[in-house]
């Protein structure tokens, strides 16, 4: 597995040079886990009723589309509506990851195309990015409801690449969940693990990323200015 300790890592893995970066949203660009946990518990109490909400099990599916997570957990699909409502109500508590606006601005100035590929629906993702003044800093946002198959399938990354007008050999995908890395590999792009996100380091390393980053700003070393 490659390390981030040398700029050559990115150029070896992306032989045509990095022209675009695809980023997951939750955990990578925004700190939303506490809100997601609370929204899930509230939605579970409303739809399922008594008992302890399986919040920890829910958290073991980061990066995946909510309807799919509910199906995997054997929970009613009706839980999605209250979850989204509560997430929206609590959205004011979501904050950008430290340095996210500065990083996105620097990459844009370097001529790097930027897309967000998220487990959220497209509407929810764009709304949140807009609230945090991050939406103008990315070129495209692709939600899981806007592709035939959500992560870990490659569809969402491939759509982002088409929108950005780049090939897989020219792109990186940054994610904090095994499903992000699997989606990246299946799409043929460099899979970059974000250790500051929602998954623990052991889990992410076991998923076999091409590159591992400990901080968001380390991404800059992989994306020199375009000439």
Secondary structure as UniProt FT lines:
FT   HELIX           8..13
FT   TURN            15..16
FT   STRAND          20..23
FT   TURN            27..29
FT   STRAND          30..31
FT   HELIX           33..47
FT   HELIX           55..58
FT   HELIX           59..61
FT   TURN            62..63
FT   HELIX           66..73
FT   TURN            77..78
FT   HELIX           79..89
FT   HELIX           91..93
FT   STRAND          95..96
FT   TURN            98..99
FT   HELIX           100..109
FT   TURN            110..111
FT   STRAND          113..118
FT   HELIX           122..131
FT   TURN            132..133
FT   HELIX           135..137
FT   STRAND          140..143
FT   HELIX           144..146
FT   TURN            151..152
FT   HELIX           155..164
FT   HELIX           168..170
FT   STRAND          171..175
FT   HELIX           178..187
FT   STRAND          190..194
FT   TURN            195..196
FT   HELIX           201..206
FT   TURN            207..208
FT   STRAND          211..213
FT   HELIX           216..222
//
